Amino acid sequence: MRLSRSSLCGILLEEGEEDLAVLIARADLPEILDSERDAAALAGLGLAPDDLAALLPAVSGDPVTGRHGRDELAQAVSERWAHLVSAWTVSPPAGRADG
C-alpha cells in the first residue's frame, strides 16, 4: 500500500507515538511510502512490519494529503521536536546527581 509520509506521521501522532512520528518525519525517506518497499527502513526507525500493517487500515482516501494537512503535521512535529530538545538540554535540578 502507498501512503504519504505525512499521513503516516499523522496516524502515529494520533496513536500517541510522537517520538516515532518525529523520527519518520525527519528520516531520509521518500514522501510517498510503499509499505513493502520501505518496510525495512521503517523497521530500522522502530516501526515493525506488523505495527505498520496494523496502522494501514486507518489510512483512507488519497495517499497524498493536501497542503493544509502537511502544514499541521509540520507544526506538530516542530513542536514535538522542540519539546524533546528542551528535555534533552535542561540541566537536572540542583542537588540531584544524574549519571
Steps between C-alpha positions, in 0.01 A plus 500: 500500500616852424455790737662833559760529769300787651189277516696232684641757740152638559370154586792442735434834672135404546612169652725681749823395327649850484864392515458252216310758293788745541755236400305412186433863412871585521627178338642479150191330355297577190190717548283218363572180689434149376420259783703222337790696352560715809422240769866439586578872535193554717593198713845653547332808646286291737183431301487122464323351195220362721447842658498664158243248376283572804511874425424473128125432534477843665611663174218604273466699182775648288848408623621857455370748753421856406717797591291568811567150635872533435509838673325360809740205509801725459381715790434195722840350420674834559332538839584143600860535382537824697360326809742208464801729450396701804469183709842380385678828569350604834739464792388275788370680810763620751599236752411213267786295358418321177739267339 
